Amino acid sequence: MKQLIAIIFITFISLCELTIQTVPQYIYADETEIDGAIIISGVSNPAFNGDVSRYHTAATASNGLGISENNIITVQGASLSDLVQSITTMNNRGIDNLYIHVSSHGLEDKILLGGQRVSADDFAEVISNSDAEDITVSIAACKSGSLIDELSSEVEGKNLNVFTSSDIKGALISSY
């Protein structure tokens, strides 16, 4: 059994091609297994869609999360309603340990989903509608650390782990 305890974001920047690639590396404790994943990009463009593809590959790999292909939902250019629908689908499948990854643009206390600025409150409300007991959220977006306080205070009654690729100013990796 695997319990995700840390995600290390390894970022490769190619100045020649002006591209950024983020590759997830997972660290585990031997306890519970993640049985479902929602992997989305909030913006539909090659860089963010590439993140969705890389995270999907890592989620299904035996040396990654090892999640069954049937229990992974990926959406490129996802809106908040796409996230709501994905969580509803996972609830209907009886997923108890859910991993959610979002790659997008971020602003302080907001994340861009489907071209709309989604507040930390609204994002937290959607996450809290999951029936999963254990939820791990990773967010690869500038200023994504500003979402941690809202998520940790609004998502109650669940074992919640939040990993972000930056702090409020967009400079550091942070987690709760």
TORROTOR-311807 format. One line per field, with one value per atom (N, C-alpha, C): residue in three letters; atom name; x, y, z. Coordinates in nm, 2 decimals, padded with zeros to 4 digits. Example, Ala and Ser with C-alpha at 12.3 -4.5 7.8 and 13.67 -1.06 7.14 Angstrom:
BEGIN
residu	(ALA,ALA,ALA,SER,SER,SER)
atome	(N,CA,C,N,CA,C)
xx	(01.32,01.23,01.32,01.28,01.37,01.29)
yy	(-00.57,-00.45,-00.33,-00.22,-00.11,00.00)
zz	(00.78,00.78,00.78,00.71,00.71,00.79)
! end
This chain:
BEGIN
residu	(MET,MET,MET,LYS,LYS,LYS,GLN,GLN,GLN,LEU,LEU,LEU,ILE,ILE,ILE,ALA,ALA,ALA,ILE,ILE,ILE,ILE,ILE,ILE,PHE,PHE,PHE,ILE,ILE,ILE,THR,THR,THR,PHE,PHE,PHE,ILE,ILE,ILE,SER,SER,SER,LEU,LEU,LEU,CYS,CYS,CYS,GLU,GLU,GLU,LEU,LEU,LEU,THR,THR,THR,ILE,ILE,ILE,GLN,GLN,GLN,THR,THR,THR,VAL,VAL,VAL,PRO,PRO,PRO,GLN,GLN,GLN,TYR,TYR,TYR,ILE,ILE,ILE,TYR,TYR,TYR,ALA,ALA,ALA,ASP,ASP,ASP,GLU,GLU,GLU,THR,THR,THR,GLU,GLU,GLU,ILE,ILE,ILE,ASP,ASP,ASP,GLY,GLY,GLY,ALA,ALA,ALA,ILE,ILE,ILE,ILE,ILE,ILE,ILE,ILE,ILE,SER,SER,SER,GLY,GLY,GLY,VAL,VAL,VAL,SER,SER,SER,ASN,ASN,ASN,PRO,PRO,PRO,ALA,ALA,ALA,PHE,PHE,PHE,ASN,ASN,ASN,GLY,GLY,GLY,ASP,ASP,ASP,VAL,VAL,VAL,SER,SER,SER,ARG,ARG,ARG,TYR,TYR,TYR,HIS,HIS,HIS,THR,THR,THR,ALA,ALA,ALA,ALA,ALA,ALA,THR,THR,THR,ALA,ALA,ALA,SER,SER,SER,ASN,ASN,ASN,GLY,GLY,GLY,LEU,LEU,LEU,GLY,GLY,GLY,ILE,ILE,ILE,SER,SER,SER,GLU,GLU,GLU,ASN,ASN,ASN,ASN,ASN,ASN,ILE,ILE,ILE,ILE,ILE,ILE,THR,THR,THR,VAL,VAL,VAL,GLN,GLN,GLN,GLY,GLY,GLY,ALA,ALA,ALA,SER,SER,SER,LEU,LEU,LEU,SER,SER,SER,ASP,ASP,ASP,LEU,LEU,LEU,VAL,VAL,VAL,GLN,GLN,GLN,SER,SER,SER,ILE,ILE,ILE,THR,THR,THR,THR,THR,THR,MET,MET,MET,ASN,ASN,ASN,ASN,ASN,ASN,ARG,ARG,ARG,GLY,GLY,GLY,ILE,ILE,ILE,ASP,ASP,ASP,ASN,ASN,ASN,LEU,LEU,LEU,TYR,TYR,TYR,ILE,ILE,ILE,HIS,HIS,HIS,VAL,VAL,VAL,SER,SER,SER,SER,SER,SER,HIS,HIS,HIS,GLY,GLY,GLY,LEU,LEU,LEU,GLU,GLU,GLU,ASP,ASP,ASP,LYS,LYS,LYS,ILE,ILE,ILE,LEU,LEU,LEU,LEU,LEU,LEU,GLY,GLY,GLY,GLY,GLY,GLY,GLN,GLN,GLN,ARG,ARG,ARG,VAL,VAL,VAL,SER,SER,SER,ALA,ALA,ALA,ASP,ASP,ASP,ASP,ASP,ASP,PHE,PHE,PHE,ALA,ALA,ALA,GLU,GLU,GLU,VAL,VAL,VAL,ILE,ILE,ILE,SER,SER,SER,ASN,ASN,ASN,SER,SER,SER,ASP,ASP,ASP,ALA,ALA,ALA,GLU,GLU,GLU,ASP,ASP,ASP,ILE,ILE,ILE,THR,THR,THR,VAL,VAL,VAL,SER,SER,SER,ILE,ILE,ILE,ALA,ALA,ALA,ALA,ALA,ALA,CYS,CYS,CYS,LYS,LYS,LYS,SER,SER,SER,GLY,GLY,GLY,SER,SER,SER,LEU,LEU,LEU,ILE,ILE,ILE,ASP,ASP,ASP,GLU,GLU,GLU,LEU,LEU,LEU,SER,SER,SER,SER,SER,SER,GLU,GLU,GLU,VAL,VAL,VAL,GLU,GLU,GLU,GLY,GLY,GLY,LYS,LYS,LYS,ASN,ASN,ASN,LEU,LEU,LEU,ASN,ASN,ASN,VAL,VAL,VAL,PHE,PHE,PHE,THR,THR,THR,SER,SER,SER,SER,SER,SER,ASP,ASP,ASP,ILE,ILE,ILE,LYS,LYS,LYS,GLY,GLY,GLY,ALA,ALA,ALA,LEU,LEU,LEU,ILE,ILE,ILE,SER,SER,SER,SER,SER,SER,TYR,TYR,TYR)
atome	(N,CA,C,N,CA,C,N,CA,C,N,CA,C,N,CA,C,N,CA,C,N,CA,C,N,CA,C,N,CA,C,N,CA,C,N,CA,C,N,CA,C,N,CA,C,N,CA,C,N,CA,C,N,CA,C,N,CA,C,N,CA,C,N,CA,C,N,CA,C,N,CA,C,N,CA,C,N,CA,C,N,CA,C,N,CA,C,N,CA,C,N,CA,C,N,CA,C,N,CA,C,N,CA,C,N,CA,C,N,CA,C,N,CA,C,N,CA,C,N,CA,C,N,CA,C,N,CA,C,N,CA,C,N,CA,C,N,CA,C,N,CA,C,N,CA,C,N,CA,C,N,CA,C,N,CA,C,N,CA,C,N,CA,C,N,CA,C,N,CA,C,N,CA,C,N,CA,C,N,CA,C,N,CA,C,N,CA,C,N,CA,C,N,CA,C,N,CA,C,N,CA,C,N,CA,C,N,CA,C,N,CA,C,N,CA,C,N,CA,C,N,CA,C,N,CA,C,N,CA,C,N,CA,C,N,CA,C,N,CA,C,N,CA,C,N,CA,C,N,CA,C,N,CA,C,N,CA,C,N,CA,C,N,CA,C,N,CA,C,N,CA,C,N,CA,C,N,CA,C,N,CA,C,N,CA,C,N,CA,C,N,CA,C,N,CA,C,N,CA,C,N,CA,C,N,CA,C,N,CA,C,N,CA,C,N,CA,C,N,CA,C,N,CA,C,N,CA,C,N,CA,C,N,CA,C,N,CA,C,N,CA,C,N,CA,C,N,CA,C,N,CA,C,N,CA,C,N,CA,C,N,CA,C,N,CA,C,N,CA,C,N,CA,C,N,CA,C,N,CA,C,N,CA,C,N,CA,C,N,CA,C,N,CA,C,N,CA,C,N,CA,C,N,CA,C,N,CA,C,N,CA,C,N,CA,C,N,CA,C,N,CA,C,N,CA,C,N,CA,C,N,CA,C,N,CA,C,N,CA,C,N,CA,C,N,CA,C,N,CA,C,N,CA,C,N,CA,C,N,CA,C,N,CA,C,N,CA,C,N,CA,C,N,CA,C,N,CA,C,N,CA,C,N,CA,C,N,CA,C,N,CA,C,N,CA,C,N,CA,C,N,CA,C,N,CA,C,N,CA,C,N,CA,C,N,CA,C,N,CA,C,N,CA,C,N,CA,C,N,CA,C,N,CA,C,N,CA,C,N,CA,C,N,CA,C,N,CA,C,N,CA,C,N,CA,C,N,CA,C,N,CA,C,N,CA,C,N,CA,C,N,CA,C,N,CA,C,N,CA,C,N,CA,C,N,CA,C,N,CA,C,N,CA,C,N,CA,C,N,CA,C,N,CA,C,N,CA,C,N,CA,C,N,CA,C)
xx	(00.08,00.00,00.09,00.04,00.12,00.04,00.10,00.04,00.14,00.08,00.17,00.20,00.33,00.36,00.43,00.48,00.55,00.55,00.54,00.56,00.67,00.77,00.88,00.86,00.84,00.83,00.96,01.00,01.13,01.10,01.15,01.11,01.23,01.21,01.31,01.28,01.37,01.34,01.43,01.38,01.46,01.45,01.56,01.56,01.56,01.61,01.61,01.47,01.39,01.26,01.15,01.19,01.10,00.99,01.03,00.93,00.97,00.87,00.89,00.82,00.89,00.83,00.85,00.74,00.74,00.71,00.80,00.79,00.77,00.66,00.64,00.73,00.78,00.85,00.77,00.74,00.65,00.73,00.70,00.76,00.65,00.66,00.56,00.59,00.48,00.49,00.40,00.44,00.36,00.24,00.13,00.00,-00.12,-00.18,-00.29,-00.26,-00.34,-00.32,-00.41,-00.36,-00.44,-00.52,-00.65,-00.73,-00.79,-00.78,-00.84,-00.76,-00.76,-00.69,-00.77,-00.77,-00.82,-00.70,-00.67,-00.55,-00.60,-00.59,-00.64,-00.55,-00.56,-00.50,-00.61,-00.59,-00.69,-00.69,-00.58,-00.56,-00.53,-00.59,-00.56,-00.45,-00.33,-00.22,-00.11,-00.02,00.08,00.15,00.20,00.27,00.19,00.07,-00.02,-00.07,-00.11,-00.15,-00.04,00.08,00.19,00.20,00.18,00.18,00.07,-00.05,-00.15,-00.11,-00.04,00.01,00.12,00.21,00.32,00.26,00.17,00.11,00.03,-00.04,-00.12,-00.03,00.08,00.18,00.23,00.27,00.32,00.22,00.09,-00.02,-00.04,-00.03,-00.05,00.07,00.19,00.31,00.32,00.38,00.39,00.49,00.59,00.68,00.63,00.51,00.45,00.34,00.22,00.11,00.04,00.06,00.00,-00.15,-00.21,-00.36,-00.41,-00.52,-00.58,-00.62,-00.60,-00.64,-00.79,-00.87,-01.02,-01.05,-00.96,-00.99,-00.91,-00.88,-00.81,-00.89,-00.92,-00.99,-00.89,-00.87,-00.79,-00.87,-00.85,-00.92,-00.83,-00.82,-00.73,-00.82,-00.78,-00.85,-00.98,-00.97,-01.08,-01.14,-01.27,-01.34,-01.37,-01.43,-01.47,-01.58,-01.67,-01.77,-01.72,-01.61,-01.54,-01.49,-01.43,-01.38,-01.49,-01.60,-01.72,-01.77,-01.78,-01.82,-01.73,-01.60,-01.50,-01.51,-01.53,-01.54,-01.67,-01.78,-01.90,-01.88,-01.80,-01.77,-01.69,-01.60,-01.52,-01.60,-01.69,-01.79,-01.87,-01.92,-02.00,-01.92,-01.79,-01.71,-01.66,-01.69,-01.66,-01.51,-01.45,-01.30,-01.29,-01.20,-01.18,-01.05,-00.96,-00.83,-00.80,-00.82,-00.82,-00.70,-00.64,-00.53,-00.59,-00.57,-00.61,-00.49,-00.46,-00.36,-00.41,-00.37,-00.41,-00.28,-00.27,-00.16,-00.23,-00.20,-00.27,-00.19,-00.25,-00.20,-00.26,-00.19,-00.24,-00.22,-00.31,-00.30,-00.32,-00.29,-00.30,-00.45,-00.47,-00.60,-00.69,-00.63,-00.71,-00.63,-00.71,-00.65,-00.74,-00.67,-00.74,-00.79,-00.92,-00.98,-01.08,-01.05,-01.14,-01.15,-01.05,-01.06,-01.12,-01.16,-01.22,-01.13,-01.12,-01.05,-01.14,-01.09,-01.17,-01.11,-01.19,-01.14,-01.10,-01.01,-00.97,-01.10,-01.19,-01.32,-01.39,-01.41,-01.49,-01.41,-01.28,-01.20,-01.21,-01.20,-01.21,-01.35,-01.45,-01.59,-01.61,-01.55,-01.56,-01.49,-01.37,-01.29,-01.36,-01.42,-01.49,-01.61,-01.66,-01.77,-01.73,-01.60,-01.56,-01.60,-01.64,-01.67,-01.54,-01.43,-01.31,-01.27,-01.22,-01.17,-01.03,-00.95,-00.81,-00.80,-00.76,-00.75,-00.61,-00.54,-00.41,-00.43,-00.40,-00.41,-00.27,-00.23,-00.11,-00.15,-00.09,-00.12,00.01,00.03,00.14,00.09,00.11,00.07,00.14,00.16,00.22,00.13,00.19,00.12,00.02,00.04,-00.05,-00.05,00.06,00.07,-00.04,-00.09,-00.19,-00.32,-00.34,-00.46,-00.46,-00.34,-00.33,-00.41,-00.41,-00.49,-00.64,-00.69,-00.83,-00.87,-00.79,-00.81,-00.81,-00.71,-00.69,-00.80,-00.86,-00.96,-01.10,-01.12,-01.26,-01.29,-01.19,-01.21,-01.20,-01.32,-01.32,-01.36,-01.32,-01.36,-01.29,-01.18,-01.10,-00.95,-00.88,-00.74,-00.69,-00.65,-00.61,-00.46,-00.40,-00.26,-00.26,-00.19,-00.18,-00.04,00.00,00.13,00.12,00.20,00.20,00.34,00.34,00.47,00.53,00.46,00.51,00.44,00.51,00.44,00.35,00.31,00.22,00.29,00.42,00.49,00.53,00.51,00.55,00.69,00.76,00.90,00.94,00.86,00.90,00.81,00.85,00.76,00.71,00.58,00.52,00.42,00.39,00.29,00.22,00.11,00.04,00.01)
yy	(-00.12,00.00,00.12,00.23,00.35,00.47,00.55,00.68,00.79,00.88,00.99,01.08,01.11,01.20,01.32,01.32,01.44,01.43,01.54,01.55,01.65,01.61,01.70,01.74,01.87,01.92,01.95,01.88,01.90,01.98,02.10,02.19,02.20,02.18,02.20,02.32,02.41,02.53,02.53,02.54,02.55,02.69,02.77,02.90,02.91,02.81,02.81,02.80,02.72,02.69,02.77,02.84,02.92,02.83,02.71,02.62,02.58,02.54,02.49,02.36,02.26,02.13,02.09,02.05,02.01,01.86,01.79,01.64,01.61,01.54,01.50,01.39,01.39,01.28,01.26,01.14,01.11,01.04,01.07,01.01,00.95,00.82,00.75,00.70,00.68,00.60,00.48,00.37,00.24,00.23,00.29,00.28,00.26,00.37,00.35,00.38,00.33,00.34,00.44,00.53,00.62,00.55,00.56,00.48,00.56,00.69,00.77,00.90,00.95,01.08,01.16,01.29,01.39,01.48,01.49,01.56,01.66,01.79,01.89,02.00,02.06,02.19,02.29,02.41,02.51,02.60,02.58,02.66,02.56,02.57,02.48,02.54,02.50,02.53,02.42,02.41,02.30,02.28,02.38,02.37,02.30,02.35,02.30,02.16,02.14,02.01,01.91,01.95,01.86,01.81,01.90,01.87,01.76,01.77,01.68,01.54,01.54,01.41,01.35,01.43,01.38,01.33,01.40,01.36,01.23,01.22,01.10,00.98,00.99,00.89,00.85,00.94,00.92,00.85,00.89,00.83,00.69,00.65,00.51,00.42,00.48,00.40,00.32,00.20,00.11,00.17,00.25,00.32,00.46,00.50,00.62,00.59,00.64,00.62,00.48,00.42,00.29,00.29,00.40,00.40,00.34,00.27,00.20,00.31,00.28,00.37,00.41,00.32,00.34,00.44,00.47,00.56,00.69,00.73,00.86,00.94,01.06,01.16,01.27,01.29,01.40,01.50,01.63,01.73,01.84,01.88,01.99,02.11,02.23,02.35,02.34,02.28,02.25,02.37,02.38,02.48,02.43,02.52,02.48,02.37,02.39,02.29,02.15,02.15,02.03,01.96,02.04,01.98,01.93,02.00,01.95,01.82,01.81,01.69,01.57,01.60,01.50,01.44,01.53,01.49,01.41,01.45,01.37,01.23,01.22,01.09,01.00,01.06,00.99,00.95,01.03,01.00,00.87,00.87,00.76,00.63,00.64,00.52,00.48,00.55,00.51,00.53,00.63,00.65,00.71,00.64,00.69,00.77,00.75,00.82,00.88,01.01,01.09,01.18,01.18,01.27,01.37,01.50,01.60,01.68,01.69,01.78,01.88,02.01,02.12,02.19,02.20,02.29,02.41,02.53,02.64,02.77,02.88,03.01,03.04,03.11,03.15,03.30,03.35,03.48,03.46,03.57,03.55,03.52,03.41,03.35,03.32,03.29,03.25,03.16,03.08,02.99,03.01,03.00,03.01,02.88,02.86,02.74,02.77,02.72,02.74,02.89,02.97,03.11,03.20,03.14,03.22,03.21,03.33,03.33,03.27,03.16,03.09,03.13,03.17,03.21,03.09,03.11,03.00,02.94,03.03,02.98,02.88,02.92,02.84,02.71,02.72,02.60,02.50,02.56,02.48,02.41,02.49,02.43,02.31,02.32,02.21,02.09,02.11,02.00,01.93,02.01,01.96,01.87,01.88,01.80,01.66,01.63,01.49,01.40,01.28,01.18,01.11,01.13,01.07,01.11,01.02,01.05,01.11,01.07,01.12,01.19,01.31,01.39,01.45,01.43,01.50,01.59,01.72,01.82,01.87,01.87,01.94,02.04,02.16,02.27,02.33,02.32,02.38,02.51,02.62,02.75,02.86,02.97,03.08,03.12,03.16,03.20,03.10,02.97,02.87,02.84,02.88,02.87,02.95,03.06,03.14,03.07,02.95,02.87,02.78,02.76,02.66,02.69,02.81,02.85,02.83,02.87,02.85,02.70,02.63,02.48,02.41,02.45,02.38,02.41,02.54,02.57,02.54,02.54,02.51,02.36,02.28,02.14,02.07,02.05,01.99,01.84,01.77,01.63,01.53,01.58,01.49,01.50,01.40,01.40,01.47,01.59,01.67,01.70,01.68,01.72,01.81,01.92,02.02,02.05,02.03,02.06,02.17,02.27,02.37,02.40,02.45,02.47,02.60,02.69,02.82,02.87,02.97,03.03,03.15,03.24,03.35,03.44,03.45,03.54,03.47,03.34,03.27,03.22,03.21,03.18,03.05,02.99,02.87,02.75,02.64,02.52,02.52,02.50,02.50,02.39,02.35,02.25,02.26,02.19,02.19,02.05)
zz	(00.00,00.00,00.00,-00.07,-00.08,-00.03,00.05,00.09,00.04,-00.04,-00.09,00.03,00.05,00.16,00.10,-00.02,-00.07,-00.22,-00.29,-00.43,-00.45,-00.53,-00.56,-00.71,-00.73,-00.87,-00.92,-01.03,-01.09,-01.22,-01.23,-01.34,-01.43,-01.56,-01.66,-01.74,-01.76,-01.84,-01.96,-02.07,-02.19,-02.25,-02.23,-02.28,-02.43,-02.50,-02.64,-02.70,-02.64,-02.68,-02.60,-02.50,-02.41,-02.36,-02.32,-02.26,-02.12,-02.04,-01.91,-01.90,-01.84,-01.82,-01.67,-01.61,-01.47,-01.47,-01.40,-01.39,-01.24,-01.21,-01.07,-01.02,-00.90,-00.84,-00.71,-00.68,-00.56,-00.45,-00.33,-00.21,-00.13,-00.09,-00.02,00.12,00.20,00.32,00.29,00.35,00.32,00.41,00.36,00.44,00.35,00.29,00.21,00.06,-00.02,-00.17,-00.23,-00.31,-00.38,-00.49,-00.49,-00.59,-00.70,-00.70,-00.81,-00.82,-00.95,-00.97,-01.07,-01.05,-01.14,-01.18,-01.30,-01.35,-01.45,-01.43,-01.52,-01.54,-01.66,-01.69,-01.69,-01.63,-01.63,-01.75,-01.83,-01.95,-02.06,-02.18,-02.29,-02.37,-02.35,-02.43,-02.42,-02.51,-02.52,-02.39,-02.32,-02.19,-02.09,-02.06,-01.96,-02.00,-02.12,-02.17,-02.16,-02.18,-02.16,-02.01,-01.92,-01.78,-01.75,-01.81,-01.79,-01.84,-01.95,-02.01,-01.91,-01.87,-01.78,-01.65,-01.59,-01.46,-01.48,-01.59,-01.62,-01.63,-01.70,-01.71,-01.57,-01.49,-01.36,-01.27,-01.28,-01.20,-01.23,-01.36,-01.39,-01.38,-01.37,-01.37,-01.24,-01.25,-01.13,-01.04,-01.08,-00.99,-00.96,-01.01,-00.98,-00.87,-00.90,-00.81,-00.83,-00.95,-00.98,-00.98,-01.02,-01.02,-01.15,-01.14,-01.26,-01.36,-01.48,-01.59,-01.58,-01.54,-01.53,-01.42,-01.33,-01.22,-01.23,-01.35,-01.38,-01.48,-01.44,-01.53,-01.56,-01.69,-01.73,-01.82,-01.79,-01.87,-01.90,-02.03,-02.07,-02.09,-02.03,-02.04,-01.95,-01.84,-01.75,-01.69,-01.68,-01.61,-01.47,-01.38,-01.25,-01.26,-01.35,-01.37,-01.41,-01.49,-01.52,-01.40,-01.31,-01.18,-01.10,-01.09,-01.02,-01.07,-01.21,-01.27,-01.25,-01.25,-01.22,-01.08,-00.98,-00.84,-00.83,-00.89,-00.89,-00.94,-01.05,-01.11,-01.01,-00.95,-00.85,-00.73,-00.69,-00.58,-00.62,-00.74,-00.79,-00.80,-00.82,-00.83,-00.69,-00.59,-00.45,-00.42,-00.48,-00.45,-00.31,-00.23,-00.09,-00.07,-00.17,-00.16,-00.29,-00.30,-00.43,-00.44,-00.56,-00.59,-00.70,-00.67,-00.77,-00.80,-00.93,-00.98,-01.07,-01.05,-01.14,-01.18,-01.32,-01.38,-01.44,-01.40,-01.46,-01.42,-01.46,-01.41,-01.28,-01.19,-01.06,-01.03,-00.95,-00.89,-00.74,-00.67,-00.52,-00.49,-00.42,-00.38,-00.49,-00.61,-00.73,-00.82,-00.89,-00.99,-01.12,-01.23,-01.36,-01.40,-01.42,-01.47,-01.58,-01.70,-01.81,-01.85,-01.83,-01.87,-01.76,-01.65,-01.54,-01.41,-01.35,-01.22,-01.11,-01.05,-00.95,-00.82,-00.72,-00.59,-00.51,-00.41,-00.32,-00.25,-00.21,-00.15,-00.24,-00.37,-00.46,-00.49,-00.50,-00.53,-00.41,-00.29,-00.17,-00.15,-00.19,-00.18,-00.27,-00.39,-00.48,-00.43,-00.38,-00.33,-00.21,-00.12,-00.01,-00.04,-00.16,-00.21,-00.24,-00.24,-00.26,-00.14,-00.17,-00.07,-00.02,-00.08,-00.04,00.10,00.17,00.31,00.31,00.21,00.20,00.06,00.07,-00.06,-00.06,-00.17,-00.19,-00.31,-00.29,-00.40,-00.43,-00.56,-00.60,-00.70,-00.69,-00.78,-00.83,-00.96,-01.03,-01.09,-01.02,-01.07,-00.99,-01.05,-00.98,-00.86,-00.75,-00.63,-00.58,-00.61,-00.57,-00.42,-00.35,-00.21,-00.14,-00.20,-00.14,-00.13,-00.19,-00.18,-00.06,00.00,00.11,00.23,00.28,00.40,00.38,00.26,00.24,00.23,00.15,00.14,00.28,00.36,00.48,00.58,00.57,00.67,00.62,00.49,00.43,00.41,00.38,00.35,00.49,00.55,00.68,00.68,00.78,00.80,00.70,00.64,00.55,00.58,00.55,00.56,00.43,00.44,00.33,00.33,00.21,00.19,00.07,00.08,-00.03,-00.06,-00.19,-00.23,-00.34,-00.33,-00.43,-00.49,-00.61,-00.67,-00.64,-00.57,-00.53,-00.41,-00.35,-00.23,-00.28,-00.20,-00.23,-00.34,-00.33,-00.42,-00.55,-00.55,-00.67,-00.67,-00.56,-00.56,-00.50,-00.42,-00.34,-00.36,-00.32,-00.31,-00.17,-00.15,-00.02,00.00,00.12,00.14,00.28,00.29,00.42,00.45)
! end
